[in-house]
């Protein structure tokens, strides 16, 4: 009798991920991901959890005790933030200048908030004075997207915290695409709570949502029942914030191996240095912008409003989005993202994130796009290299 067994196998193509996320995952992180799974209450895993929390604090630039990876993608971080810090009937100012501002407005509405939308054209930052005007009346919280992934725009945070404190309100921020790739100092900016994702500039696989909550905001968690059991921080923190001598309280089974990957990603950030990493992303963004301009692809965001880790460019007249992006993926092995909402079919969104913010992957992209668009490939590559050389 044969004892042979069949084994399930998968075949995954090798792609260069230069879209809006996920981003390229370095070999070091893949190897960390493949370490043996241990229990979520194992003391060895508990020690790693403490390291991850410390790494998140350093990367967020905060002293908050609460700096944890929520089990779920970046949208889980959004859900956790709103579920814990927003109550039905709260007046919440919500900046909307792209898809992810729209998504938060929807999330707030679902939780019963009175949403005050402060809008700007997709592809532009919201003028700070318009957010401050909305803050003239009492409100419970203000939300802005620091790095709008749908447009490649960075939203200034200056002055928002003071306006919030004047009304005893919270400043809430989405930094999914900006964390570890664009200058961001939460404590200096007075941010009360922020969430991110691991699959952008941290270069880890998707599945965790870094979240930090300050002391002012934690009062909201303790003053009433959170409508979500899974995201209730008063329960989750019993697992993540271990008191001296007390065991960690079981809440849910954490995605062990994803935490390994995040720990390695944070170590890579620390090794490079946060400010050096910010500078590299700025150089990579500008160099790629110059190269693509030679091919006729102009950046959507005006100078001074650009998000370094995400370059959104306008398509040339006559270029059909899918007819270029499709073969770029399947034949050249390079992924870039199309436009969203009113920009669908009119823009491409190109990731400049972590390992994607380097000369080699960018040159591969420029050569492939130049060949497909029939542009000046040598000139574009020359502009790219000049941008890097000038740094």
Secondary structure by P-SEA (a helix, b strand, c coil): cccbbbbbbbbbccccccccccccccaaaaaaaaccccccccaaaaaaaaaaaaaaaaaacccccccccccccaaaaaaaaaacccccccbbbbbbccaaaaaaaaaaaaaccccccccccccccccaaaaaaaacccccbbbbcccccccbbbbbccaaaaaaaaacbbbbbbcccccccccccccccccccbbbbccccccccccbbbbbbcaaaaaaaaacccccccccaaaaaaacccccccccccccccaaaaaaaaaaaaaaaaaacaaaaaaaaaaaaaaaaaaaaaaccccccccccccccbbbbbbcccccaaaaaaaaaccccbbbbbbcccccccbbbbbbccccccaaaaaaaaaaaaaaaccaaaaaaaaaaaaaaac
